[in-house]
Amino acid sequence: CIKELTDTEKRYANIERELLVIVFGVEKFHASLFGAPTIVETNHKPLENIHQKNLAQTPPRLQKMLPRLQAYDIAVKLWKGFKLQQTSKQAGATRVIYCSLI
C-alpha cells in the first residue's frame, strides 16, 4: 500500500510517519486482515518494538494511532531490501503487507 502524506503529515517525526502508513494499510485492507495473523514488514527498526510498549510510554501522537491497530493480529518485522521475499516466506503468516511513503 502507498500513502501520500498531507502537508501536516509531512511534518510528523519519522517514526510517526512510518506508523501512520502502517495504520493506513491495515485499515485499508481491513476486510482481508481482520482476524488473520498478519506480518507488516518495514525498514524502520524502531517500529518493531513500539507497538509492544505500554501506551503511556509512547509519544502523544503515537498514543492516538496505536489503539487503531489493537483490533488486528499483527506483528511488525524488520526487512532489509532484497531479503523481503525470504522473510515473507519464512514467516508463515496468512497475510504480509508492505507499506511505503510517497
N, CA, C and O atoms as CSV, one atom per row, in Angstrom:
chain,resi,resn,atom,element,x,y,z
A,1,CYS,N,N,0.842,-1.177,0.000
A,1,CYS,CA,C,0.000,0.000,0.000
A,1,CYS,C,C,0.886,1.239,0.000
A,1,CYS,O,O,1.987,1.226,0.551
A,2,ILE,N,N,0.419,2.262,-0.595
A,2,ILE,CA,C,1.167,3.514,-0.673
A,2,ILE,C,C,0.272,4.635,-0.168
A,2,ILE,O,O,-0.896,4.723,-0.545
A,3,LYS,N,N,0.819,5.482,0.676
A,3,LYS,CA,C,0.057,6.598,1.215
A,3,LYS,C,C,0.759,7.896,0.859
A,3,LYS,O,O,1.949,8.063,1.126
A,4,GLU,N,N,0.031,8.794,0.269
A,4,GLU,CA,C,0.561,10.130,0.010
A,4,GLU,C,C,0.226,10.988,1.218
A,4,GLU,O,O,-0.932,11.078,1.625
A,5,LEU,N,N,1.239,11.613,1.784
A,5,LEU,CA,C,1.060,12.380,3.012
A,5,LEU,C,C,0.527,13.777,2.727
A,5,LEU,O,O,0.845,14.386,1.705
A,6,THR,N,N,-0.295,14.274,3.657
A,6,THR,CA,C,-0.757,15.652,3.573
A,6,THR,C,C,0.376,16.570,4.026
A,6,THR,O,O,1.399,16.095,4.520
A,7,ASP,N,N,0.201,17.874,3.860
A,7,ASP,CA,C,1.234,18.820,4.284
A,7,ASP,C,C,1.493,18.719,5.783
A,7,ASP,O,O,2.643,18.813,6.213
A,8,THR,N,N,0.464,18.533,6.573
A,8,THR,CA,C,0.619,18.400,8.019
A,8,THR,C,C,1.353,17.105,8.356
A,8,THR,O,O,2.248,17.105,9.201
A,9,GLU,N,N,0.986,16.015,7.712
A,9,GLU,CA,C,1.620,14.726,7.989
A,9,GLU,C,C,3.090,14.716,7.582
A,9,GLU,O,O,3.883,13.972,8.159
A,10,LYS,N,N,3.458,15.517,6.612
A,10,LYS,CA,C,4.860,15.596,6.201
A,10,LYS,C,C,5.737,16.180,7.297
A,10,LYS,O,O,6.951,15.974,7.288
A,11,ARG,N,N,5.147,16.907,8.243
A,11,ARG,CA,C,5.903,17.497,9.342
A,11,ARG,C,C,6.001,16.566,10.554
A,11,ARG,O,O,6.632,16.926,11.548
A,12,TYR,N,N,5.396,15.390,10.494
A,12,TYR,CA,C,5.492,14.411,11.586
A,12,TYR,C,C,6.931,13.907,11.687
A,12,TYR,O,O,7.692,13.970,10.722
A,13,ALA,N,N,7.289,13.409,12.865
A,13,ALA,CA,C,8.579,12.742,13.041
A,13,ALA,C,C,8.578,11.460,12.202
A,13,ALA,O,O,7.517,10.954,11.838
A,14,ASN,N,N,9.749,10.947,11.903
A,14,ASN,CA,C,9.862,9.792,11.021
A,14,ASN,C,C,9.094,8.575,11.553
A,14,ASN,O,O,8.397,7.907,10.790
A,15,ILE,N,N,9.213,8.285,12.833
A,15,ILE,CA,C,8.518,7.118,13.384
A,15,ILE,C,C,7.001,7.304,13.313
A,15,ILE,O,O,6.262,6.335,13.136
A,16,GLU,N,N,6.544,8.541,13.452
A,16,GLU,CA,C,5.105,8.821,13.359
A,16,GLU,C,C,4.606,8.629,11.938
A,16,GLU,O,O,3.508,8.112,11.731
A,17,ARG,N,N,5.397,9.039,10.959
A,17,ARG,CA,C,5.012,8.838,9.554
A,17,ARG,C,C,4.970,7.356,9.205
A,17,ARG,O,O,4.050,6.899,8.527
A,18,GLU,N,N,5.955,6.618,9.665
A,18,GLU,CA,C,6.007,5.186,9.368
A,18,GLU,C,C,4.819,4.456,10.001
A,18,GLU,O,O,4.210,3.599,9.361
A,19,LEU,N,N,4.489,4.787,11.241
A,19,LEU,CA,C,3.349,4.156,11.900
A,19,LEU,C,C,2.038,4.570,11.240
A,19,LEU,O,O,1.116,3.762,11.135
A,20,LEU,N,N,1.950,5.804,10.800
A,20,LEU,CA,C,0.756,6.282,10.108
A,20,LEU,C,C,0.493,5.461,8.846
A,20,LEU,O,O,-0.655,5.132,8.546
A,21,VAL,N,N,1.537,5.134,8.118
A,21,VAL,CA,C,1.382,4.345,6.899
A,21,VAL,C,C,0.933,2.925,7.229
A,21,VAL,O,O,0.128,2.348,6.498
A,22,ILE,N,N,1.442,2.357,8.315
A,22,ILE,CA,C,1.003,1.021,8.725
A,22,ILE,C,C,-0.471,1.043,9.104
A,22,ILE,O,O,-1.231,0.162,8.702
A,23,VAL,N,N,-0.879,2.047,9.875
A,23,VAL,CA,C,-2.291,2.174,10.253
A,23,VAL,C,C,-3.149,2.309,8.997
A,23,VAL,O,O,-4.194,1.668,8.883
A,24,PHE,N,N,-2.712,3.136,8.064
A,24,PHE,CA,C,-3.436,3.321,6.810
A,24,PHE,C,C,-3.585,1.993,6.062
A,24,PHE,O,O,-4.677,1.653,5.607
A,25,GLY,N,N,-2.497,1.253,5.940
A,25,GLY,CA,C,-2.525,-0.008,5.210
A,25,GLY,C,C,-3.409,-1.056,5.864
A,25,GLY,O,O,-4.160,-1.757,5.186
A,26,VAL,N,N,-3.319,-1.158,7.179
A,26,VAL,CA,C,-4.131,-2.140,7.899
A,26,VAL,C,C,-5.616,-1.790,7.781
A,26,VAL,O,O,-6.448,-2.672,7.568
A,27,GLU,N,N,-5.945,-0.505,7.920
A,27,GLU,CA,C,-7.345,-0.103,7.808
A,27,GLU,C,C,-7.861,-0.223,6.370
A,27,GLU,O,O,-9.035,-0.525,6.153
A,28,LYS,N,N,-6.995,0.011,5.401
A,28,LYS,CA,C,-7.410,-0.094,4.004
A,28,LYS,C,C,-7.768,-1.531,3.638
A,28,LYS,O,O,-8.720,-1.770,2.894
A,29,PHE,N,N,-7.009,-2.482,4.160
A,29,PHE,CA,C,-7.239,-3.893,3.860
A,29,PHE,C,C,-7.935,-4.610,5.014
A,29,PHE,O,O,-7.712,-5.800,5.237
A,30,HIS,N,N,-8.768,-3.890,5.738
A,30,HIS,CA,C,-9.473,-4.418,6.908
A,30,HIS,C,C,-10.213,-5.719,6.594
A,30,HIS,O,O,-10.145,-6.668,7.375
A,31,ALA,N,N,-10.899,-5.776,5.490
A,31,ALA,CA,C,-11.722,-6.943,5.152
A,31,ALA,C,C,-10.894,-8.225,5.058
A,31,ALA,O,O,-11.376,-9.295,5.430
A,32,SER,N,N,-9.683,-8.134,4.578
A,32,SER,CA,C,-8.877,-9.342,4.442
A,32,SER,C,C,-7.917,-9.564,5.604
A,32,SER,O,O,-7.390,-10.666,5.753
A,33,LEU,N,N,-7.674,-8.548,6.433
A,33,LEU,CA,C,-6.713,-8.690,7.531
A,33,LEU,C,C,-7.360,-8.982,8.880
A,33,LEU,O,O,-6.735,-9.601,9.741
A,34,PHE,N,N,-8.590,-8.549,9.074
A,34,PHE,CA,C,-9.206,-8.683,10.393
A,34,PHE,C,C,-9.369,-10.156,10.751
A,34,PHE,O,O,-9.983,-10.923,10.009
A,35,GLY,N,N,-8.815,-10.537,11.892
A,35,GLY,CA,C,-8.918,-11.905,12.368
A,35,GLY,C,C,-7.853,-12.846,11.843
A,35,GLY,O,O,-7.779,-13.993,12.285
A,36,ALA,N,N,-7.030,-12.399,10.918
A,36,ALA,CA,C,-5.977,-13.251,10.359
A,36,ALA,C,C,-4.619,-12.788,10.874
A,36,ALA,O,O,-4.365,-11.585,10.937
A,37,PRO,N,N,-3.736,-13.724,11.243
A,37,PRO,CA,C,-2.389,-13.311,11.638
A,37,PRO,C,C,-1.699,-12.619,10.466
A,37,PRO,O,O,-1.695,-13.133,9.348
A,38,THR,N,N,-1.125,-11.470,10.724
A,38,THR,CA,C,-0.555,-10.646,9.662
A,38,THR,C,C,0.829,-10.166,10.065
A,38,THR,O,O,1.062,-9.816,11.221
A,39,ILE,N,N,1.739,-10.153,9.113
A,39,ILE,CA,C,3.069,-9.594,9.340
A,39,ILE,C,C,3.176,-8.324,8.513
A,39,ILE,O,O,2.926,-8.328,7.308
A,40,VAL,N,N,3.550,-7.245,9.172
A,40,VAL,CA,C,3.814,-5.984,8.493
A,40,VAL,C,C,5.325,-5.854,8.416
A,40,VAL,O,O,6.001,-5.800,9.443
A,41,GLU,N,N,5.852,-5.804,7.210
A,41,GLU,CA,C,7.291,-5.696,7.024
A,41,GLU,C,C,7.654,-4.242,6.748
A,41,GLU,O,O,7.077,-3.594,5.875
A,42,THR,N,N,8.618,-3.749,7.507
A,42,THR,CA,C,9.037,-2.361,7.392
A,42,THR,C,C,10.554,-2.282,7.449
A,42,THR,O,O,11.217,-3.197,7.938
A,43,ASN,N,N,11.092,-1.191,6.950
A,43,ASN,CA,C,12.537,-0.978,7.038
A,43,ASN,C,C,12.880,-0.015,8.174
A,43,ASN,O,O,14.005,0.479,8.244
A,44,HIS,N,N,11.928,0.254,9.058
A,44,HIS,CA,C,12.126,1.196,10.165
A,44,HIS,C,C,12.201,0.408,11.471
A,44,HIS,O,O,11.173,0.027,12.031
A,45,LYS,N,N,13.418,0.166,11.953
A,45,LYS,CA,C,13.655,-0.712,13.103
A,45,LYS,C,C,12.881,-0.333,14.365
A,45,LYS,O,O,12.369,-1.237,15.025
A,46,PRO,N,N,12.762,0.931,14.745
A,46,PRO,CA,C,12.048,1.252,15.988
A,46,PRO,C,C,10.586,0.787,16.011
A,46,PRO,O,O,10.012,0.626,17.088
A,47,LEU,N,N,9.993,0.574,14.866
A,47,LEU,CA,C,8.592,0.127,14.840
A,47,LEU,C,C,8.428,-1.316,15.285
A,47,LEU,O,O,7.322,-1.729,15.632
A,48,GLU,N,N,9.511,-2.094,15.282
A,48,GLU,CA,C,9.407,-3.485,15.718
A,48,GLU,C,C,8.897,-3.581,17.155
A,48,GLU,O,O,8.102,-4.465,17.475
A,49,ASN,N,N,9.343,-2.695,17.999
A,49,ASN,CA,C,9.007,-2.789,19.425
A,49,ASN,C,C,8.006,-1.751,19.904
A,49,ASN,O,O,7.446,-1.904,20.989
A,50,ILE,N,N,7.767,-0.710,19.135
A,50,ILE,CA,C,6.927,0.386,19.611
A,50,ILE,C,C,5.491,-0.058,19.854
A,50,ILE,O,O,4.848,0.431,20.784
A,51,HIS,N,N,4.975,-0.972,19.040
A,51,HIS,CA,C,3.583,-1.384,19.231
A,51,HIS,C,C,3.429,-2.358,20.396
A,51,HIS,O,O,2.305,-2.681,20.779
A,52,GLN,N,N,4.559,-2.841,20.978
A,52,GLN,CA,C,4.514,-3.714,22.145
A,52,GLN,C,C,4.686,-2.939,23.447
A,52,GLN,O,O,4.473,-3.485,24.529
A,53,LYS,N,N,5.070,-1.673,23.345
A,53,LYS,CA,C,5.289,-0.846,24.534
A,53,LYS,C,C,3.975,-0.507,25.221
A,53,LYS,O,O,2.899,-0.581,24.627
A,54,ASN,N,N,4.092,-0.136,26.476
A,54,ASN,CA,C,2.951,0.383,27.221
A,54,ASN,C,C,2.525,1.689,26.556
A,54,ASN,O,O,3.365,2.525,26.223
A,55,LEU,N,N,1.254,1.856,26.369
A,55,LEU,CA,C,0.734,3.029,25.665
A,55,LEU,C,C,1.141,4.338,26.348
A,55,LEU,O,O,1.362,5.343,25.672
A,56,ALA,N,N,1.241,4.333,27.657
A,56,ALA,CA,C,1.602,5.545,28.399
A,56,ALA,C,C,3.057,5.960,28.161
A,56,ALA,O,O,3.417,7.112,28.404
A,57,GLN,N,N,3.886,5.039,27.693
A,57,GLN,CA,C,5.300,5.335,27.465
A,57,GLN,C,C,5.582,5.831,26.052
A,57,GLN,O,O,6.727,6.154,25.736
A,58,THR,N,N,4.588,5.897,25.217
A,58,THR,CA,C,4.795,6.329,23.841
A,58,THR,C,C,4.467,7.812,23.690
A,58,THR,O,O,3.725,8.360,24.506
A,59,PRO,N,N,5.000,8.467,22.673
A,59,PRO,CA,C,4.692,9.883,22.435
A,59,PRO,C,C,3.187,10.084,22.176
A,59,PRO,O,O,2.511,9.158,21.726
A,60,PRO,N,N,2.665,11.279,22.457
A,60,PRO,CA,C,1.214,11.531,22.345
A,60,PRO,C,C,0.606,11.205,20.980
A,60,PRO,O,O,-0.485,10.637,20.916
A,61,ARG,N,N,1.281,11.549,19.906
A,61,ARG,CA,C,0.702,11.280,18.586
A,61,ARG,C,C,0.615,9.775,18.323
A,61,ARG,O,O,-0.341,9.304,17.709
A,62,LEU,N,N,1.614,9.026,18.789
A,62,LEU,CA,C,1.572,7.572,18.633
A,62,LEU,C,C,0.488,6.960,19.511
A,62,LEU,O,O,-0.094,5.932,19.163
A,63,GLN,N,N,0.217,7.597,20.653
A,63,GLN,CA,C,-0.846,7.112,21.537
A,63,GLN,C,C,-2.202,7.157,20.845
A,63,GLN,O,O,-3.091,6.372,21.176
A,64,LYS,N,N,-2.371,8.057,19.897
A,64,LYS,CA,C,-3.626,8.138,19.155
A,64,LYS,C,C,-3.690,7.110,18.027
A,64,LYS,O,O,-4.777,6.685,17.636
A,65,MET,N,N,-2.524,6.708,17.501
A,65,MET,CA,C,-2.503,5.773,16.378
A,65,MET,C,C,-2.499,4.310,16.814
A,65,MET,O,O,-3.139,3.476,16.173
A,66,LEU,N,N,-1.793,3.987,17.885
A,66,LEU,CA,C,-1.630,2.596,18.281
A,66,LEU,C,C,-2.939,1.882,18.621
A,66,LEU,O,O,-3.075,0.710,18.268
A,67,PRO,N,N,-3.906,2.514,19.281
A,67,PRO,CA,C,-5.161,1.794,19.551
A,67,PRO,C,C,-5.897,1.363,18.283
A,67,PRO,O,O,-6.678,0.413,18.322
A,68,ARG,N,N,-5.665,2.033,17.179
A,68,ARG,CA,C,-6.314,1.659,15.920
A,68,ARG,C,C,-5.780,0.323,15.400
A,68,ARG,O,O,-6.418,-0.308,14.557
A,69,LEU,N,N,-4.625,-0.114,15.888
A,69,LEU,CA,C,-4.036,-1.384,15.455
A,69,LEU,C,C,-4.349,-2.538,16.401
A,69,LEU,O,O,-4.097,-3.694,16.060
A,70,GLN,N,N,-4.888,-2.251,17.573
A,70,GLN,CA,C,-5.094,-3.285,18.578
A,70,GLN,C,C,-6.121,-4.335,18.176
A,70,GLN,O,O,-6.080,-5.450,18.697
A,71,ALA,N,N,-7.016,-4.028,17.291
A,71,ALA,CA,C,-8.038,-4.985,16.873
A,71,ALA,C,C,-7.476,-6.037,15.910
A,71,ALA,O,O,-8.153,-7.020,15.608
A,72,TYR,N,N,-6.257,-5.841,15.433
A,72,TYR,CA,C,-5.673,-6.733,14.436
A,72,TYR,C,C,-4.579,-7.589,15.064
A,72,TYR,O,O,-3.910,-7.175,16.011
A,73,ASP,N,N,-4.414,-8.781,14.522
A,73,ASP,CA,C,-3.358,-9.689,14.960
A,73,ASP,C,C,-2.144,-9.449,14.066
A,73,ASP,O,O,-1.903,-10.194,13.117
A,74,ILE,N,N,-1.380,-8.394,14.382
A,74,ILE,CA,C,-0.241,-8.052,13.530
A,74,ILE,C,C,1.069,-8.184,14.284
A,74,ILE,O,O,1.128,-8.043,15.506
A,75,ALA,N,N,2.103,-8.456,13.531
A,75,ALA,CA,C,3.468,-8.445,14.032
A,75,ALA,C,C,4.265,-7.583,13.070
A,75,ALA,O,O,4.172,-7.750,11.854
A,76,VAL,N,N,5.045,-6.666,13.610
A,76,VAL,CA,C,5.867,-5.791,12.770
A,76,VAL,C,C,7.272,-6.365,12.743
A,76,VAL,O,O,7.903,-6.532,13.787
A,77,LYS,N,N,7.755,-6.663,11.556
A,77,LYS,CA,C,9.081,-7.247,11.376
A,77,LYS,C,C,9.944,-6.331,10.528
A,77,LYS,O,O,9.454,-5.628,9.644
A,78,LEU,N,N,11.232,-6.353,10.814
A,78,LEU,CA,C,12.199,-5.561,10.054
A,78,LEU,C,C,12.634,-6.342,8.825
A,78,LEU,O,O,12.877,-7.546,8.904
A,79,TRP,N,N,12.734,-5.662,7.695
A,79,TRP,CA,C,13.293,-6.263,6.483
A,79,TRP,C,C,14.309,-5.315,5.903
A,79,TRP,O,O,14.238,-4.100,6.085
A,80,LYS,N,N,15.259,-5.899,5.197
A,80,LYS,CA,C,16.308,-5.091,4.571
A,80,LYS,C,C,16.348,-5.406,3.085
A,80,LYS,O,O,16.943,-6.398,2.662
A,81,GLY,N,N,15.720,-4.565,2.316
A,81,GLY,CA,C,15.770,-4.638,0.860
A,81,GLY,C,C,15.525,-5.996,0.237
A,81,GLY,O,O,14.387,-6.462,0.188
A,82,PHE,N,N,16.583,-6.634,-0.239
A,82,PHE,CA,C,16.457,-7.858,-1.026
A,82,PHE,C,C,15.977,-9.047,-0.205
A,82,PHE,O,O,15.547,-10.042,-0.788
A,83,LYS,N,N,16.032,-8.988,1.110
A,83,LYS,CA,C,15.598,-10.101,1.945
A,83,LYS,C,C,14.081,-10.135,2.120
A,83,LYS,O,O,13.559,-11.006,2.818
A,84,LEU,N,N,13.384,-9.216,1.507
A,84,LEU,CA,C,11.939,-9.081,1.670
A,84,LEU,C,C,11.194,-10.369,1.345
A,84,LEU,O,O,10.368,-10.809,2.145
A,85,GLN,N,N,11.456,-10.982,0.208
A,85,GLN,CA,C,10.738,-12.187,-0.194
A,85,GLN,C,C,11.078,-13.366,0.706
A,85,GLN,O,O,10.196,-14.160,1.034
A,86,GLN,N,N,12.343,-13.499,1.114
A,86,GLN,CA,C,12.729,-14.585,2.004
A,86,GLN,C,C,12.001,-14.468,3.340
A,86,GLN,O,O,11.508,-15.465,3.868
A,87,THR,N,N,11.933,-13.265,3.881
A,87,THR,CA,C,11.290,-13.047,5.173
A,87,THR,C,C,9.820,-13.416,5.109
A,87,THR,O,O,9.311,-14.072,6.018
A,88,SER,N,N,9.125,-13.007,4.052
A,88,SER,CA,C,7.699,-13.275,3.966
A,88,SER,C,C,7.417,-14.767,3.802
A,88,SER,O,O,6.378,-15.243,4.261
A,89,LYS,N,N,8.308,-15.510,3.167
A,89,LYS,CA,C,8.101,-16.951,3.012
A,89,LYS,C,C,8.349,-17.680,4.327
A,89,LYS,O,O,7.649,-18.643,4.639
A,90,GLN,N,N,9.330,-17.235,5.097
A,90,GLN,CA,C,9.665,-17.887,6.349
A,90,GLN,C,C,8.661,-17.565,7.445
A,90,GLN,O,O,8.536,-18.321,8.409
A,91,ALA,N,N,7.963,-16.485,7.316
A,91,ALA,CA,C,7.102,-16.004,8.386
A,91,ALA,C,C,5.950,-16.951,8.688
A,91,ALA,O,O,5.607,-17.142,9.855
A,92,GLY,N,N,5.353,-17.540,7.681
A,92,GLY,CA,C,4.254,-18.449,7.894
A,92,GLY,C,C,2.937,-17.765,8.229
A,92,GLY,O,O,1.989,-18.434,8.642
A,93,ALA,N,N,2.855,-16.481,8.066
A,93,ALA,CA,C,1.605,-15.760,8.343
A,93,ALA,C,C,0.684,-15.879,7.130
A,93,ALA,O,O,1.129,-16.132,6.010
A,94,THR,N,N,-0.590,-15.692,7.382
A,94,THR,CA,C,-1.525,-15.758,6.275
A,94,THR,C,C,-1.424,-14.547,5.384
A,94,THR,O,O,-1.672,-14.656,4.183
A,95,ARG,N,N,-1.074,-13.412,5.914
A,95,ARG,CA,C,-1.018,-12.178,5.140
A,95,ARG,C,C,0.291,-11.445,5.443
A,95,ARG,O,O,0.767,-11.436,6.578
A,96,VAL,N,N,0.847,-10.844,4.424
A,96,VAL,CA,C,2.002,-9.971,4.585
A,96,VAL,C,C,1.703,-8.703,3.827
A,96,VAL,O,O,1.334,-8.759,2.654
A,97,ILE,N,N,1.856,-7.542,4.478
A,97,ILE,CA,C,1.637,-6.285,3.767
A,97,ILE,C,C,2.920,-5.465,3.796
A,97,ILE,O,O,3.707,-5.546,4.739
A,98,TYR,N,N,3.110,-4.691,2.768
A,98,TYR,CA,C,4.271,-3.827,2.635
A,98,TYR,C,C,3.751,-2.399,2.523
A,98,TYR,O,O,2.852,-2.117,1.731
A,99,CYS,N,N,4.314,-1.516,3.309
A,99,CYS,CA,C,3.834,-0.141,3.315
A,99,CYS,C,C,4.947,0.800,2.905
A,99,CYS,O,O,6.116,0.563,3.207
A,100,SER,N,N,4.582,1.865,2.218
A,100,SER,CA,C,5.560,2.811,1.721
A,100,SER,C,C,4.999,4.224,1.745
A,100,SER,O,O,3.790,4.422,1.629
A,101,LEU,N,N,5.875,5.196,1.894
A,101,LEU,CA,C,5.505,6.616,1.881
A,101,LEU,C,C,5.776,7.212,0.520
A,101,LEU,O,O,6.685,6.774,-0.185
A,102,ILE,N,N,4.995,8.209,0.145
A,102,ILE,CA,C,5.300,8.989,-1.059
A,102,ILE,C,C,5.739,10.363,-0.600
A,102,ILE,O,O,6.055,11.218,-1.427
